[in-house]
Amino acid sequence: MTTKSAPPLMEVRGITKSFAGVQVLHHVTLDIQAGEVLGILGENGAGKSTLLKILSGIYQKTDGQILIEGEEVDLKSSAAAKALGIAMIPQEFNLISTLNVFENIFLGNEQKKYRLLDKKAMRKKTRELLQDLETEIDPNALIESLSVAQKQMVEIAKALVRDSRILIMDEPTTVLTSHEVKVLFKLVNKLRARGVTVIFISHKLKEVKQLCDRLAILRDGYLISLEPVTNLDEADMARKMVGRELNQIYPAKSTPSADVIFSVSDLSVKGVVSSVSFDLHAGEVLGFAGLIGAGRTEMAEAIMGLRQRASGVFRIKGQPATLRTPREAVERGLAYLSEDRQGKGLIMNFDIPQNITLISLRKYIRGLISRKQEIRQANDYRQRFDIKAATLQTHLINLSGGNQQKVYLAKWMDTEPEILILDEPTRGIDVNTKKEIYHFIQSLTEQGLAVIVISSEMEEIIGLSNRVIVMRSGSVMGTLEGDDINEEEIMYYAAGLKKSVA
């Protein structure tokens, strides 16, 4: 007599999804086992996030079946998915900025005592969750006061509070330091040991190789591969994702000019940036490295007039520049891509032309806004950046993260800048789109533009930069050039183990 084996925890059978008649998922079928970490890979636009939004009830499938423990379920809403034990940590944050951390974590899942909110219990549980994540976030802090990395930790805690059976993580490590990633992986391993299933999306192939049991690879909405991760190395993963060999991702570095296009002297922001000074040359990529909280983003925002400065002197091409407001910075040829593209850079319910011309709109006014000229220019950028969208009228919320980032780049290039500040420019972007952006950066430097790159990805800083400035606690710890631009040297300065005497 044979014993019938238990069905998989979740089965996806023939799932398809269409938007406005355009099919983005094609008959995807896979099983998900209890207590496994299933990695999902694919280029931006491959259908990964769409699939996960279907599994978490945010989107409804066009066709196909979803089964949990052998029983078909109807995930008609995120509430229905949560009731079945499915929780999702989204790539783009779903937090209310004017509420406290603990209020966001328990939103829709509030604890009560005598019919009143039990804020004391919720604060206590929040503190325990954040301690598990080894982060010192105050449960009473407002979300709007947190850094992007801290917001990511809150999203993780928000999903953990429900004791879910299936936890979906969409690019959870893109803004985390290496230490924070290790903490998260330790937590995932604890969850796996307790029988919790984790579905893990990442564009960082080393992370996938390190953490996952099996790997599903999507390309153009089709499931290309589903196999144990031990069967694949990173080159295999990249090749299956793009359907071809992927050559060297970083282009050769351009040679900067001797001309200083931009100089910063004694830039300080109370409490976060202290006496930062540097020169930026035409045709140079100047990297800014450091751990989370080093003050790099705050420095960039102060340069752009987005933060009040305690001190700071700027010169552009040798001439004094006040840069009191973002408009003045843009008029003087500066552009800034924020690390939070959805929160600070793009309007999700606007279409592609409307987003591209957000800052440069005056160029398109002929009494009224020339929509025809907007569309013509947007189409040029669409071809130049290979922006994948059904039509130019597609709203940004319906584009993949990589294509949103391309629109964001186009928006700033439409201001015709000479100095481009890129803060985490490839956050949540697949390896092929990263390569496209890296080559675009190199083409800009060849044209004489100066580029500042702020990145938490060590390989990115090393692969792109002519020079690297390492910051810690708001101060410059050292400047690296040539062969000194390596992981060991950067980490020494970032950790405060040595400081430049220059």
N, C-alpha and C positions, 0 to 999 in steps of 0.2 A: 504494500500500500504506500503510495507516494504522498508526501505532504505538499500541499499547495503553498508556494512561496508568497510572501506578502508583496503587494503591489508597491511600486515606487511611491514616495511621498507625494510627488506631483508629476503628472504627465501632460505634455503639450502635444496635441494631435492636429496636424494640418492647419495651423494658425495662419490666417491671412489678414492683412489690414490694408485698407485703401483710404486715401484722403482726396476728396474731390475727384474721384475716378482714377487717381494715380496709385497703383499698388506698390506698397513699400515693404510688405512682408509676403513671402510666397511659400505657403504650405510648410511652415516650420514645424518639425516634429522632434521632440526630445523628451527624455525622462530625467527626473531630478530625484536623487536618493536622499533618504533621511540621514542627517549627520555628515553630509559631504560639503565641500566647498567647490562649487561649479563656477569656473571662470568663463566669461563671455567676451570674446574679442571681435574686432571688426573696425574698419575705417569709419570716420564720421559719415553718417548717412547710410551705413550698412543695415540699420534697423535694430540695433541693440537696445537703445533707450525706448523705442516704440514697443518692442517685445516686453520689456520689463514694466512699462506703464500698463500694458494689457494684463500682465500677471499681478499687478498691484491695484487693478481696478480703476486706474486713472483714464485709460482708453478702453473702449469696448472693441472686441475683435469683429472683423467683417465676416469671418467664417472659421470653422474649426471647433475643437473641444478642449476644455481644460478639466482635468480630473485630479482630485486629491484623495489619496488612499483608495483609488479605484472608483470613486463616485464622482460623476460629472457635477461641476459647480458653475454658477453664474456669477462672475465677478463684475457686477453691474455698477459698482462704485468702489471708491477707496475704503469706505466704511464696511462694505461687504467683504472686502479682502482682509481688512483688519480683524473682523469678526471670525475669520477662518484662520487667523494667526499669521497673516502675511504683512510684513512691515517693510517700508522702503526708505532708504536714505538717499534723497535725490541729489543729482549733480549740482543743480542750482538750488539755493537755499529756499525753504518754505517757512520762513520765520517772520514773526510780526515785530518790527523794529522797536515799537513803542511799549512792548511788554517786557517783563523781566525774564531772565533765563528760566527759572522754575515754572513760570506761567506758560512759556512756550513749550516746555517739555511735557507738561500735563494738559495742554490744550485739547479739549475734547475727551479727556480721560481723567478729569479732576477727581481728587480724593475729597470725601466729605465726612463731616462729623456733626451729628445732630442737624442734618440738612444744610449745614453751612460749609463753606470751603475750608478744608483743613490745611491751611497754608503752612503751618508748622511741619506737618508730616510731609508735605510736598517738597518743602525746602530741604528737609532731612534726607529724603530719598534722592533728590537732585544732587546733594553734596556727595552721597555715597556713589552715585553713578559717575560723577566727575572725578572722584578719587580713583575709581577703577580705571579711568582713562588717564590718570596721572596728570591732570591739568588743574590749575589753581584758579578756575573761573568762579566768581562770586555768584551764587544762585540768585541774588537780588539785583545783579547788574542788568542794565537795559541792553537789549540785543544791539541797538544802534551804537553802543559804546565798544563793541567787541571787534577784534580783527577778523579777517576772513577765516584764518585757521581756527580761531576760537568758535566762530559760528559753525564750522564743520564739526567740531567736537560736540556742540549743542545738538546738532542734527543727529549725530550718532547716539547720544544719550536719549534723545527723544524717541528713537526707534527701540532702544533697549528697554525702556520703561514698561513696554507692553508684554514682555516675556513671549516674543513671537516664535513660531515654529519655523518660519521661513523668513530670513532677513536678506533683503535685496540692497546691495551697496553699489551705487552708480558713481564711479570715480571718487571714492572717499579720501584718497591720499594726495590729491593734486596740490593742495596747499599746506600739507603737513611736513614738518621737519623729519629727518631720518629717525630721531628718537620717538616722535609721535607715531610714525609708521610702525616702529617696533612694538610700541604699546598696543596699537590697534591690532596687529597680527597676533600678539599674545592673547588678546581678548577673543579674536576669531577662533583661535585654537581651543580656548576654554569653551566657547559655544559649541564647537564641533564635538568636543568630548561629551557635552551634555545632550547631544543628539539634534542640535539645532542645525538646519540647513542654511548655508550662506551662498547666495548668488552674487558673484563679484565681477564687476566690470572695471577694467583698468586698461590704460594705454601703455602702462609701464610693464614691459614684457618680463623683466627680472622679478617683479612682484608676483606676477601670475605664476611664473615657474616656481617661485618659492612657496606660495601659499596654497595653490589650488590642487584638487585631486584630479578633476577632469576639466577639459576645455572644449567649449563650443565656439566655433568660428563662423561668423556671418559675413557674407559679401553680397552687396546689392540686394539685400532682403532675402537671400537664400542661405540655408544652413549648409556650409561647405564641409565642416568636419566636426565630429564629436568623438573624442578619444582621451585616454589617460594623458595627463600632462607630461608624464615620464617619457612618452613617445616622441615628444617635440622639443627641439631647442629653439632659441630665440629667432634664429634665421628661418626655421620652418614656420614659426608663427607669423612672422612678417610676410613671408612669401605667400602663405595661404590667405592672409588678409587682403593683400593687394593683387594677387593673381599673377605676380611676376617677381623676378629678383629685385631686391631693393638695394641699390648701390649706396655708397657712402652718404650718410644723411647730412653731414655738415660740409658746406662748400669751403673752398680755400679762402683764407682770410685776406681781405683787401689790405693794401698798404696805406695807412693814414697819411694825410698831409701834415707838414710841420705847422700849418696855420691853426691857431687856436680859434675855434668858432664860438665857444661858450666857456665862460669861467665863473666859478662860484667861490666866494670867499666868506668864511666865518658864518655859515648858515646855521641858525639855531631855531628850534621850536621848543617852547617851554615844556620840559618833562620828557621829550621824545627824541630830539635831535640836538647835538652839541657840537658847534664849531666845525662843521663840515666844509672842506675846501677841495676843489679839484678843477682841472682844465680838461676840456673836451675838444678833440681835434676834428677837423673836416675829414670825412671818410673813415672815421673810427667807430668801432663798437667797444664801448666802455661798459664792462660788466660790474654789477653791484651784487656781491655775495654776502651771506650772513644768515644766522638762524632767525626763526620767527621772532619778532619783537626787536630786531636790530635797528629799526628806524628807517629802513630803505623806502618804504611806501610813503611814510610821513615826510621824508625828504623830498620825494618827487612831488607830492601834493603842495608842499611849501614853495617849490620852484614855480609851480603853475598858478600860484595865488589862491589855492584851495584851502590853505591853512595859514593862520596868522603866524608871522615870523617874529621872533624876539630880536634877531639880527640877520644880516645877510647882504652881501653886495654882489651884483651880477653884471657881467659884461658880455655883450654879443658882438663878435668881430671887433673887439677892442673898445667898443663904445658902451657907456653905462646904460643899464636897462633896469627899470624899477620893478616890472612884473608884479604889480599890485593886485591884479585881478586875472581870472582865467581868460577873459577877452583880450586883455593887454598882452598876455603870454602868447595867445594864438596870433595876434596881430604882429608880434615880433618873430614869428616863425617857429614857435614851439608846438608840439603835439604830444598828448599823453593818453596812452591806452591803459585804463585802470585794470587792476587784477579782477575786479568785480564787473564783468561786462554787462550782465543783466541788471545789476543794481544801479550802476553809475554810468554805463556807456551807451546802452541801446534801449529803445522803447519796443517792447515785445509785441504790442498790438498795432504797430506801424509796419508798413511794407518796406521792401528793400530800398527804393529810391528815397522815401521819406526819412529813413534812418541815415542814409549816406549824406544827405544834405542838411542834417540837423544843425551843424555848426556853420556851414558855408552857404546857408540859404540865401543870403543877400546877393550872391552871384546869379541867382535864378529869378530874381524879381524884375519883372518888366511891367511895372504898374501893379500887376498881380503875379503870383508865383507861376512861372512857366513850367507846367507839369510835363510838357513835351520835352523840354530841355533836361529836366530832372531824369526822365526815363532814358533819354539818349545817353546821358552821362553814366547812369547806373548800369546800363547795358554794357558800356565800355569796361567798367570795373568788373562786371560779372564775367566777362571774357578774360580780362587780365588776371583775375584771381581765381578763375575757375570755380565760381560760386554755384553750387548745385541747388537749384530750386525749380519747382514746377513752372512758376512764372515770376516775373519781377514783382507782381502784386501779392506774392506770398508773404504772410506776416512772419516776423522774426521768430515768434514762438514755435512755428512749425518747421524751423530749420534745425539741423544738427548743430552741436556746439562748435565744430570746426567751421561750418559755413557761417554761423553767427560771428565768429572771430574774424573771418574774412571780410564780412560786411563792416565790422568795427574798424578794421584796417583801412578799408576803402573810405569810410567816413572821415578819418583823419588825413588820409592822403589827398582828399578833396580840398583840404585847407592849404595845400601846397607848402608843407613845412620844410624847414632846414634842419631842425633838431627834433628827433623822435624819441620819446621816452616810452619804453615798453615794459609794463609791470606784469610779470608772469604771462608772457605772450602766447604760450602753448598749453595753458591750463585746460585739461579735459579734451585734448586734441590727439587724434591718432597719429601714428608714426609717419604716414605718407603726407598728411597735411602739415605736420611739423617740418618735414623736409621742404615742402613748398614755401613755408613761411621763412625758414632759414635762408633759402636761396633768394627770396625776395629782399630780405634784410641785406644780404651781400650785394644785390644789385643796387640798392639805395646807396650803400657806402661807395660803390664804384662811381656813382653820380655825384659824390661829394657830400652827401648828407651825413650828419653825425647822429649816432644811435646810442642811447643808454638802454641797457637790458638789465632789469631786475628779475632774478629768477631763483627759486628754491631748488631747481634741478642742477646739481653739480655738473653733470655732463654738458648741459646746455651752456652754462657759464664758460666752461673750459673750451667747448667746441666753437663758440662764436666770438669770444672776446679778444681784442688786441691787448687790452689791459684789464685788470680786475682790481676793484677797490672792495676791501672786506670791511664790513661794519659790525659793531657789537655795542648794544645798549646806547644807540644813537651816535656813536663816535666812529671815526675812521681808525681802524687798527693797523692797516697796511695797504700798500699798493703793489700788485704783482705784475710782472711782464715776462715775456718769453717763456723759457722752460720752467720758471717759477710758478706758472699758472698750472697748478696740479692740485689734486684733491687733498693731499697731505698738507700742503702749505696753506690752502684756503681754510681748512678745518683748524689748524693751529691758531690762526688769527681769529677766526669766528668764535672759537672756544675761549679766547683771551689768554692763550698760553704764551703768546709773544706779541709784541707790538712794535711797529716800525718806529725807528728813531728819527726818521726823516720828517 
